[in-house]
């Protein structure tokens, strides 16, 4: 600051108190940059750079967090990336409508929030579906892939036929047995039924020659299994053990003129 014109007090005529004269006034004047030494200017510039460098990571992190929050809100909290389509792959025994209904995924639900495992479990609960998998196809498609059960046998149930897969699961009921399927006669078909499991074990052990002649597998008991062949012939199988030996022996005896072949003890075969 620079002093302005100022005047002091002067004594009065009678030597009394001095008169108040003009007071000095100060004003703020901005100094020219040339007045600051170069070393000081360089120090201040470096200090500003250090502060900016220190603040830059925090600014970048804040920007990234803000962007991530915006993206997360857009993907998870809005319908912008919602389910627009449910694509079903591999469905033949079940319809696409049945699969979508079992999936139970609402339209426009955020695709990122769909529980893929839970959706696959719901679809896999359909009787004809052996397993299912669910995936996302951005931006708005849910893809459901199903693997359906393969029929291996039919079980008479009154005037209808229950269709079994290799595990004994009943997944279809038809008015007539499919021509390509062998028939198993068992009281209560199901994966937990011992008779069903025994009948399927026997089927799996048969040679192609025996399967070509097979009409039905009768499971009267776990040790009373009989093969019904074309031409009213039968093979007494016994229980489901030693299936490969029994199948080989029975196949070798198919050319014999015998209506009944007993291979329940494959080491000692009888026929009549």
FINU-903506 format. One record per atom (N, C-alpha, C): x, y, z. Coordinates in steps of 0.2 Angstrom, whole numbers, plus 5000, padded with zeros to 4 digits. Example, Ala and Ser with C-alpha at 12.3 -4.5 7.8 and 13.67 -1.06 7.14 Angstrom:
2
SITE     px     py     pz
SITE   5066   4972   5039
SITE   5062   4978   5039
SITE   5066   4984   5039
SITE   5064   4989   5035
SITE   5068   4995   5036
SITE   5064   5000   5039
//
This chain:
272
SITE     px     py     pz
SITE   5004   4994   5000
SITE   5000   5000   5000
SITE   5004   5006   5000
SITE   5002   5011   4997
SITE   5006   5018   4997
SITE   5002   5023   5000
SITE   5006   5027   5004
SITE   5002   5033   5008
SITE   5000   5038   5003
SITE   4994   5041   5005
SITE   4991   5046   5001
SITE   4993   5053   5005
SITE   4991   5058   5003
SITE   4993   5065   5006
SITE   4990   5065   5013
SITE   4994   5067   5018
SITE   4992   5067   5025
SITE   4994   5073   5028
SITE   4990   5076   5033
SITE   4992   5082   5037
SITE   4991   5081   5044
SITE   4996   5083   5048
SITE   4995   5082   5055
SITE   4991   5088   5059
SITE   4991   5087   5065
SITE   4987   5092   5069
SITE   4991   5098   5070
SITE   4989   5104   5070
SITE   4992   5111   5071
SITE   4990   5114   5077
SITE   4994   5117   5081
SITE   4992   5120   5088
SITE   4987   5126   5086
SITE   4982   5127   5091
SITE   4978   5133   5090
SITE   4981   5139   5092
SITE   4978   5145   5091
SITE   4980   5152   5092
SITE   4982   5153   5100
SITE   4978   5149   5104
SITE   4979   5150   5111
SITE   4983   5144   5114
SITE   4986   5141   5110
SITE   4990   5135   5112
SITE   4986   5129   5115
SITE   4980   5129   5113
SITE   4976   5124   5116
SITE   4976   5117   5111
SITE   4971   5114   5111
SITE   4971   5107   5108
SITE   4972   5109   5100
SITE   4976   5104   5097
SITE   4977   5105   5090
SITE   4971   5104   5086
SITE   4971   5107   5080
SITE   4966   5106   5075
SITE   4967   5100   5072
SITE   4961   5096   5070
SITE   4962   5090   5066
SITE   4963   5092   5059
SITE   4969   5089   5056
SITE   4970   5091   5049
SITE   4969   5085   5045
SITE   4970   5085   5039
SITE   4969   5079   5034
SITE   4973   5073   5037
SITE   4969   5067   5036
SITE   4972   5060   5038
SITE   4975   5057   5032
SITE   4980   5053   5034
SITE   4983   5049   5028
SITE   4979   5044   5026
SITE   4978   5042   5020
SITE   4973   5037   5018
SITE   4978   5032   5014
SITE   4976   5025   5015
SITE   4980   5020   5012
SITE   4976   5016   5007
SITE   4978   5014   5002
SITE   4975   5010   4997
SITE   4979   5004   4994
SITE   4975   4998   4993
SITE   4978   4992   4991
SITE   4980   4992   4983
SITE   4986   4991   4982
SITE   4988   4992   4975
SITE   4991   4985   4973
SITE   4989   4982   4967
SITE   4991   4975   4965
SITE   4998   4976   4963
SITE   5003   4972   4965
SITE   5010   4972   4963
SITE   5010   4969   4956
SITE   5015   4972   4952
SITE   5016   4969   4946
SITE   5020   4962   4947
SITE   5019   4957   4942
SITE   5022   4951   4943
SITE   5029   4951   4943
SITE   5032   4957   4940
SITE   5039   4957   4939
SITE   5042   4959   4946
SITE   5037   4961   4951
SITE   5039   4962   4958
SITE   5041   4956   4962
SITE   5038   4950   4959
SITE   5039   4944   4963
SITE   5045   4940   4960
SITE   5050   4938   4964
SITE   5056   4935   4961
SITE   5054   4929   4957
SITE   5058   4928   4952
SITE   5057   4922   4948
SITE   5057   4915   4952
SITE   5062   4915   4957
SITE   5062   4909   4961
SITE   5056   4907   4964
SITE   5053   4913   4967
SITE   5046   4912   4970
SITE   5041   4910   4966
SITE   5041   4913   4960
SITE   5036   4911   4955
SITE   5036   4904   4953
SITE   5042   4901   4952
SITE   5043   4894   4950
SITE   5041   4890   4956
SITE   5043   4892   4962
SITE   5041   4888   4968
SITE   5033   4887   4968
SITE   5030   4893   4967
SITE   5022   4893   4967
SITE   5019   4889   4962
SITE   5022   4889   4956
SITE   5020   4885   4950
SITE   5021   4878   4951
SITE   5026   4876   4954
SITE   5027   4869   4956
SITE   5023   4866   4961
SITE   5021   4871   4966
SITE   5016   4869   4971
SITE   5009   4868   4968
SITE   5007   4872   4964
SITE   5001   4871   4960
SITE   5001   4865   4956
SITE   5006   4863   4953
SITE   5006   4857   4949
SITE   5006   4851   4954
SITE   5009   4851   4960
SITE   5009   4846   4964
SITE   5002   4845   4967
SITE   4999   4850   4968
SITE   4992   4850   4971
SITE   4987   4847   4966
SITE   4988   4849   4959
SITE   4984   4846   4954
SITE   4985   4838   4953
SITE   4992   4837   4953
SITE   4994   4829   4952
SITE   4991   4825   4958
SITE   4991   4828   4964
SITE   4988   4825   4970
SITE   4981   4824   4970
SITE   4977   4829   4967
SITE   4970   4829   4966
SITE   4967   4825   4960
SITE   4972   4824   4955
SITE   4970   4820   4949
SITE   4967   4813   4950
SITE   4971   4809   4954
SITE   4968   4802   4955
SITE   4961   4802   4958
SITE   4960   4807   4963
SITE   4954   4807   4967
SITE   4948   4809   4962
SITE   4950   4814   4958
SITE   4945   4816   4953
SITE   4943   4811   4948
SITE   4948   4807   4945
SITE   4947   4801   4941
SITE   4943   4796   4944
SITE   4945   4794   4950
SITE   4941   4789   4954
SITE   4934   4791   4955
SITE   4933   4798   4957
SITE   4926   4800   4958
SITE   4922   4800   4951
SITE   4925   4801   4945
SITE   4922   4801   4939
SITE   4920   4794   4937
SITE   4925   4789   4938
SITE   4924   4782   4937
SITE   4918   4779   4941
SITE   4918   4781   4948
SITE   4913   4779   4952
SITE   4906   4781   4950
SITE   4906   4788   4948
SITE   4900   4791   4945
SITE   4897   4787   4939
SITE   4902   4786   4934
SITE   4900   4782   4928
SITE   4898   4775   4930
SITE   4901   4772   4934
SITE   4899   4765   4936
SITE   4892   4765   4939
SITE   4891   4770   4943
SITE   4885   4770   4946
SITE   4879   4771   4941
SITE   4881   4776   4936
SITE   4876   4777   4931
SITE   4874   4771   4927
SITE   4880   4767   4925
SITE   4879   4761   4921
SITE   4875   4756   4925
SITE   4877   4755   4932
SITE   4873   4750   4936
SITE   4866   4752   4936
SITE   4865   4758   4937
SITE   4858   4760   4938
SITE   4854   4759   4932
SITE   4857   4760   4926
SITE   4854   4759   4919
SITE   4853   4752   4918
SITE   4858   4748   4920
SITE   4857   4741   4918
SITE   4853   4737   4923
SITE   4853   4739   4930
SITE   4850   4735   4935
SITE   4843   4738   4937
SITE   4842   4745   4936
SITE   4837   4748   4939
SITE   4832   4750   4934
SITE   4833   4750   4928
SITE   4828   4752   4923
SITE   4827   4747   4918
SITE   4822   4748   4913
SITE   4820   4743   4908
SITE   4824   4744   4902
SITE   4829   4749   4902
SITE   4833   4750   4895
SITE   4836   4743   4893
SITE   4839   4739   4898
SITE   4841   4733   4896
SITE   4837   4727   4899
SITE   4831   4728   4898
SITE   4826   4723   4900
SITE   4825   4717   4896
SITE   4821   4712   4898
SITE   4820   4706   4894
SITE   4815   4708   4888
SITE   4817   4708   4882
SITE   4813   4709   4877
SITE   4811   4703   4873
SITE   4815   4698   4874
SITE   4813   4691   4870
SITE   4816   4685   4874
SITE   4812   4680   4874
SITE   4814   4674   4877
SITE   4815   4669   4872
SITE   4821   4667   4870
SITE   4823   4662   4865
SITE   4824   4655   4867
SITE   4820   4650   4865
SITE   4820   4643   4867
SITE   4823   4639   4862
SITE   4828   4635   4864
SITE   4832   4631   4860
SITE   4832   4624   4862
SITE   4830   4619   4857
SITE   4830   4612   4859
SITE   4823   4609   4861
SITE   4818   4613   4861
SITE   4812   4610   4863
SITE   4808   4607   4857
SITE   4806   4601   4858
SITE   4802   4597   4854
SITE   4796   4594   4857
SITE   4797   4591   4863
SITE   4792   4587   4866
SITE   4788   4592   4870
SITE   4791   4598   4872
SITE   4787   4603   4876
SITE   4787   4609   4871
SITE   4782   4613   4872
SITE   4781   4619   4867
SITE   4785   4625   4870
SITE   4787   4630   4866
SITE   4790   4636   4868
SITE   4786   4640   4873
SITE   4779   4639   4873
SITE   4775   4643   4877
SITE   4776   4640   4884
SITE   4776   4633   4885
SITE   4777   4629   4891
SITE   4783   4631   4894
SITE   4789   4632   4890
SITE   4795   4634   4893
SITE   4795   4641   4896
SITE   4792   4645   4892
SITE   4792   4652   4894
SITE   4788   4653   4901
SITE   4782   4649   4901
SITE   4778   4650   4907
SITE   4782   4647   4913
SITE   4786   4641   4912
SITE   4789   4638   4917
SITE   4795   4643   4919
SITE   4798   4646   4915
SITE   4804   4651   4916
SITE   4801   4657   4921
SITE   4795   4659   4920
SITE   4792   4664   4924
SITE   4796   4671   4924
SITE   4799   4673   4919
SITE   4803   4679   4919
SITE   4798   4685   4916
SITE   4797   4690   4920
SITE   4792   4695   4917
SITE   4795   4699   4912
SITE   4791   4701   4907
SITE   4793   4706   4902
SITE   4796   4712   4905
SITE   4802   4714   4901
SITE   4805   4721   4903
SITE   4809   4720   4910
SITE   4809   4714   4913
SITE   4813   4713   4919
SITE   4820   4715   4917
SITE   4824   4718   4921
SITE   4831   4719   4920
SITE   4835   4713   4918
SITE   4838   4712   4913
SITE   4841   4706   4911
SITE   4847   4704   4915
SITE   4850   4709   4918
SITE   4856   4708   4923
SITE   4854   4705   4929
SITE   4847   4706   4931
SITE   4845   4704   4937
SITE   4841   4697   4937
SITE   4841   4694   4931
SITE   4837   4688   4931
SITE   4842   4682   4934
SITE   4839   4678   4938
SITE   4842   4673   4942
SITE   4843   4667   4937
SITE   4848   4666   4933
SITE   4849   4661   4928
SITE   4848   4654   4931
SITE   4851   4653   4937
SITE   4851   4646   4940
SITE   4844   4644   4942
SITE   4840   4649   4945
SITE   4833   4648   4947
SITE   4829   4647   4941
SITE   4830   4651   4936
SITE   4826   4650   4930
SITE   4827   4643   4927
SITE   4833   4641   4927
SITE   4835   4634   4924
SITE   4832   4629   4928
SITE   4831   4629   4935
SITE   4828   4624   4939
SITE   4821   4624   4937
SITE   4818   4630   4936
SITE   4810   4630   4935
SITE   4809   4626   4928
SITE   4813   4628   4923
SITE   4812   4625   4917
SITE   4813   4617   4917
SITE   4819   4615   4921
SITE   4821   4608   4922
SITE   4815   4604   4926
SITE   4811   4607   4929
SITE   4805   4604   4932
SITE   4800   4601   4928
SITE   4800   4603   4921
SITE   4795   4601   4917
SITE   4797   4593   4916
SITE   4792   4589   4916
SITE   4793   4582   4915
SITE   4797   4580   4909
SITE   4796   4583   4904
SITE   4800   4581   4898
SITE   4807   4583   4897
SITE   4809   4588   4902
SITE   4815   4591   4901
SITE   4820   4587   4906
SITE   4825   4585   4903
SITE   4830   4582   4907
SITE   4835   4587   4911
SITE   4837   4592   4907
SITE   4841   4598   4910
SITE   4840   4604   4906
SITE   4841   4609   4909
SITE   4840   4616   4905
SITE   4846   4620   4908
SITE   4848   4625   4903
SITE   4853   4630   4905
SITE   4850   4637   4902
SITE   4852   4642   4905
SITE   4849   4649   4904
SITE   4855   4654   4903
SITE   4855   4658   4898
SITE   4861   4663   4897
SITE   4858   4669   4895
SITE   4862   4674   4895
SITE   4860   4681   4893
SITE   4863   4682   4886
SITE   4859   4685   4882
SITE   4861   4688   4875
SITE   4859   4695   4875
SITE   4864   4699   4876
SITE   4863   4707   4877
SITE   4861   4709   4870
SITE   4857   4715   4870
SITE   4855   4719   4875
SITE   4848   4716   4879
SITE   4844   4712   4876
SITE   4838   4711   4879
SITE   4835   4704   4878
SITE   4839   4699   4877
SITE   4837   4692   4875
SITE   4839   4687   4880
SITE   4834   4683   4883
SITE   4836   4677   4887
SITE   4835   4671   4883
SITE   4841   4667   4884
SITE   4841   4661   4880
SITE   4840   4655   4884
SITE   4836   4651   4883
SITE   4834   4645   4887
SITE   4836   4639   4882
SITE   4841   4635   4884
SITE   4842   4628   4881
SITE   4840   4622   4885
SITE   4836   4618   4882
SITE   4833   4612   4885
SITE   4836   4606   4882
SITE   4837   4601   4886
SITE   4839   4594   4883
SITE   4833   4590   4886
SITE   4829   4587   4881
SITE   4824   4583   4883
SITE   4825   4576   4884
SITE   4821   4573   4888
SITE   4822   4566   4890
SITE   4821   4561   4883
SITE   4825   4556   4883
SITE   4825   4551   4878
SITE   4821   4545   4880
SITE   4816   4543   4876
SITE   4811   4538   4878
SITE   4815   4531   4877
SITE   4815   4526   4881
SITE   4818   4520   4881
SITE   4813   4514   4881
SITE   4807   4515   4884
SITE   4802   4510   4885
SITE   4795   4513   4887
SITE   4790   4509   4886
SITE   4783   4511   4887
SITE   4780   4506   4892
SITE   4777   4508   4897
SITE   4773   4504   4902
SITE   4766   4505   4901
SITE   4762   4499   4900
SITE   4755   4499   4900
SITE   4752   4502   4907
SITE   4748   4507   4906
SITE   4744   4509   4912
SITE   4737   4510   4910
SITE   4733   4504   4911
SITE   4726   4504   4909
SITE   4726   4504   4902
SITE   4722   4509   4899
SITE   4722   4509   4891
SITE   4727   4514   4888
SITE   4731   4516   4893
SITE   4737   4521   4890
SITE   4743   4518   4892
SITE   4749   4522   4889
SITE   4755   4520   4890
SITE   4760   4526   4893
SITE   4763   4524   4899
SITE   4768   4529   4902
SITE   4775   4528   4898
SITE   4778   4533   4896
SITE   4784   4533   4893
SITE   4790   4534   4898
SITE   4795   4530   4898
SITE   4800   4531   4902
SITE   4807   4533   4899
SITE   4811   4537   4903
SITE   4818   4538   4900
SITE   4822   4533   4903
SITE   4829   4533   4902
SITE   4834   4528   4905
SITE   4834   4528   4912
SITE   4832   4533   4916
SITE   4832   4533   4923
SITE   4825   4531   4926
SITE   4821   4529   4922
SITE   4814   4527   4924
SITE   4809   4532   4925
SITE   4811   4539   4923
SITE   4806   4544   4924
SITE   4801   4544   4919
SITE   4794   4544   4922
SITE   4789   4545   4917
SITE   4788   4552   4915
SITE   4789   4553   4908
SITE   4788   4560   4906
SITE   4783   4561   4901
SITE   4780   4556   4899
SITE   4774   4557   4894
SITE   4769   4551   4895
SITE   4763   4552   4893
SITE   4758   4547   4893
SITE   4754   4547   4886
SITE   4754   4542   4883
SITE   4751   4541   4876
SITE   4746   4536   4876
SITE   4742   4537   4871
SITE   4736   4533   4870
SITE   4738   4526   4867
SITE   4744   4526   4864
SITE   4746   4519   4862
SITE   4754   4519   4862
SITE   4757   4513   4863
SITE   4764   4513   4863
SITE   4768   4515   4857
SITE   4773   4519   4857
SITE   4776   4520   4850
SITE   4779   4514   4848
SITE   4779   4513   4841
SITE   4781   4507   4838
SITE   4788   4505   4839
SITE   4793   4510   4840
SITE   4800   4509   4841
SITE   4802   4507   4848
SITE   4797   4508   4853
SITE   4799   4507   4860
SITE   4797   4500   4862
SITE   4801   4497   4866
SITE   4800   4490   4869
SITE   4795   4492   4875
SITE   4791   4487   4877
SITE   4786   4487   4882
SITE   4789   4484   4889
SITE   4789   4487   4894
SITE   4790   4484   4901
SITE   4784   4484   4905
SITE   4782   4478   4907
SITE   4776   4477   4911
SITE   4778   4477   4919
SITE   4776   4483   4922
SITE   4778   4483   4929
SITE   4773   4487   4933
SITE   4772   4486   4939
SITE   4766   4488   4942
SITE   4766   4496   4943
SITE   4771   4499   4946
SITE   4772   4506   4948
SITE   4778   4509   4945
SITE   4778   4511   4938
SITE   4784   4513   4935
SITE   4786   4520   4938
SITE   4793   4520   4939
SITE   4796   4527   4942
SITE   4803   4525   4943
SITE   4807   4531   4944
SITE   4814   4530   4945
SITE   4816   4527   4952
SITE   4811   4527   4957
SITE   4812   4524   4963
SITE   4809   4517   4964
SITE   4806   4514   4959
SITE   4803   4508   4959
SITE   4808   4502   4957
SITE   4810   4498   4962
SITE   4815   4492   4960
SITE   4813   4488   4954
SITE   4807   4487   4953
SITE   4805   4483   4947
SITE   4806   4487   4940
SITE   4805   4494   4940
SITE   4807   4498   4935
SITE   4814   4498   4933
SITE   4818   4498   4938
SITE   4825   4498   4937
SITE   4828   4492   4935
SITE   4825   4486   4937
SITE   4827   4480   4935
SITE   4825   4479   4928
SITE   4819   4481   4926
SITE   4817   4480   4919
SITE   4822   4484   4914
SITE   4823   4490   4916
SITE   4828   4494   4912
SITE   4835   4491   4912
SITE   4837   4488   4917
SITE   4844   4485   4917
SITE   4844   4479   4912
SITE   4838   4475   4912
SITE   4838   4470   4907
SITE   4838   4472   4900
SITE   4834   4478   4899
SITE   4834   4481   4892
SITE   4841   4483   4890
SITE   4845   4486   4894
SITE   4851   4488   4892
SITE   4856   4483   4891
SITE   4855   4477   4893
SITE   4859   4471   4892
SITE   4858   4467   4886
SITE   4852   4468   4883
SITE   4850   4464   4877
SITE   4854   4466   4871
SITE   4856   4460   4867
SITE   4859   4461   4861
SITE   4854   4464   4855
SITE   4857   4466   4850
SITE   4852   4469   4845
SITE   4848   4463   4842
SITE   4850   4457   4842
SITE   4846   4452   4839
SITE   4840   4451   4844
SITE   4841   4451   4851
SITE   4836   4450   4855
SITE   4831   4456   4855
SITE   4834   4462   4855
SITE   4829   4468   4854
SITE   4825   4468   4848
SITE   4827   4465   4843
SITE   4823   4464   4837
SITE   4817   4460   4837
SITE   4818   4455   4842
SITE   4813   4450   4843
SITE   4808   4451   4849
SITE   4810   4456   4853
SITE   4807   4458   4859
SITE   4800   4461   4858
SITE   4795   4458   4862
SITE   4789   4461   4862
SITE   4788   4465   4869
SITE   4790   4462   4874
SITE   4789   4465   4881
SITE   4794   4462   4886
SITE   4795   4466   4891
SITE   4799   4463   4897
SITE   4794   4463   4903
SITE   4792   4457   4905
SITE   4787   4456   4911
SITE   4791   4456   4917
SITE   4790   4460   4922
SITE   4793   4460   4928
SITE   4788   4458   4933
SITE   4787   4452   4934
SITE   4782   4449   4940
SITE   4785   4450   4947
SITE   4792   4450   4947
SITE   4796   4451   4953
SITE   4803   4452   4952
SITE   4807   4454   4957
SITE   4814   4456   4955
SITE   4818   4449   4953
SITE   4815   4443   4955
SITE   4819   4437   4952
SITE   4814   4434   4947
SITE   4809   4437   4945
SITE   4804   4434   4940
SITE   4803   4438   4934
SITE   4809   4439   4930
SITE   4808   4443   4924
SITE   4808   4439   4918
SITE   4804   4440   4914
SITE   4803   4436   4908
SITE   4803   4440   4901
SITE   4806   4438   4896
SITE   4806   4442   4890
SITE   4801   4438   4885
SITE   4796   4442   4883
SITE   4791   4440   4878
SITE   4794   4442   4871
SITE   4795   4436   4867
SITE   4797   4437   4860
SITE   4791   4436   4855
SITE   4793   4438   4849
SITE   4788   4437   4843
SITE   4787   4429   4843
SITE   4781   4428   4840
SITE   4780   4420   4839
SITE   4778   4417   4845
SITE   4776   4421   4850
SITE   4774   4418   4857
SITE   4779   4414   4860
SITE   4785   4416   4859
SITE   4791   4413   4863
SITE   4793   4417   4869
SITE   4796   4414   4874
SITE   4798   4418   4880
SITE   4805   4415   4882
SITE   4808   4420   4885
SITE   4815   4418   4888
SITE   4814   4420   4896
SITE   4815   4415   4900
SITE   4815   4416   4907
SITE   4822   4419   4909
SITE   4822   4425   4912
SITE   4828   4429   4913
SITE   4830   4428   4921
SITE   4825   4427   4925
SITE   4826   4427   4932
SITE   4827   4434   4935
SITE   4833   4435   4938
SITE   4834   4442   4941
SITE   4838   4446   4935
SITE   4840   4452   4937
SITE   4843   4457   4933
SITE   4851   4456   4933
SITE   4853   4451   4937
SITE   4861   4451   4937
SITE   4863   4447   4931
SITE   4870   4447   4930
SITE   4873   4443   4924
SITE   4870   4444   4917
SITE   4868   4450   4916
SITE   4864   4452   4910
SITE   4868   4450   4904
SITE   4874   4452   4904
SITE   4878   4451   4897
SITE   4879   4443   4896
SITE   4880   4439   4901
SITE   4880   4432   4900
SITE   4873   4429   4897
SITE   4868   4431   4901
SITE   4861   4429   4899
SITE   4860   4431   4892
SITE   4861   4437   4890
SITE   4860   4440   4884
SITE   4864   4436   4878
SITE   4870   4434   4879
SITE   4874   4431   4875
SITE   4871   4423   4874
SITE   4870   4420   4879
SITE   4867   4413   4879
SITE   4860   4413   4875
SITE   4856   4418   4877
SITE   4849   4418   4874
SITE   4850   4419   4867
SITE   4854   4424   4865
SITE   4855   4425   4857
SITE   4857   4419   4854
SITE   4862   4415   4857
SITE   4864   4409   4853
SITE   4859   4404   4852
SITE   4854   4404   4857
SITE   4849   4399   4856
SITE   4842   4401   4853
SITE   4843   4407   4850
SITE   4837   4410   4846
SITE   4835   4405   4840
SITE   4840   4402   4837
SITE   4839   4397   4831
SITE   4836   4391   4833
SITE   4836   4389   4840
SITE   4833   4383   4842
SITE   4825   4383   4841
SITE   4822   4377   4840
SITE   4815   4377   4840
SITE   4813   4376   4847
SITE   4812   4381   4851
SITE   4810   4381   4858
SITE   4805   4386   4859
SITE   4800   4385   4862
SITE   4795   4390   4864
SITE   4797   4394   4871
SITE   4801   4390   4875
SITE   4803   4393   4881
SITE   4810   4391   4883
SITE   4814   4397   4884
SITE   4821   4396   4885
SITE   4823   4399   4892
SITE   4826   4395   4896
SITE   4827   4397   4903
SITE   4835   4399   4904
SITE   4836   4405   4904
SITE   4843   4407   4905
SITE   4844   4410   4912
SITE   4840   4409   4917
SITE   4840   4412   4923
SITE   4847   4410   4927
SITE   4849   4404   4925
SITE   4856   4402   4927
SITE   4860   4400   4921
SITE   4863   4405   4918
SITE   4866   4405   4911
SITE   4871   4399   4911
SITE   4874   4396   4916
SITE   4878   4391   4916
SITE   4875   4384   4914
SITE   4868   4384   4916
SITE   4864   4378   4915
SITE   4858   4380   4912
SITE   4857   4380   4905
SITE   4852   4382   4902
SITE   4847   4377   4900
SITE   4840   4378   4901
SITE   4835   4373   4899
SITE   4831   4376   4894
SITE   4828   4372   4890
SITE   4823   4375   4885
SITE   4818   4369   4883
SITE   4812   4371   4881
SITE   4807   4367   4879
SITE   4803   4369   4873
//
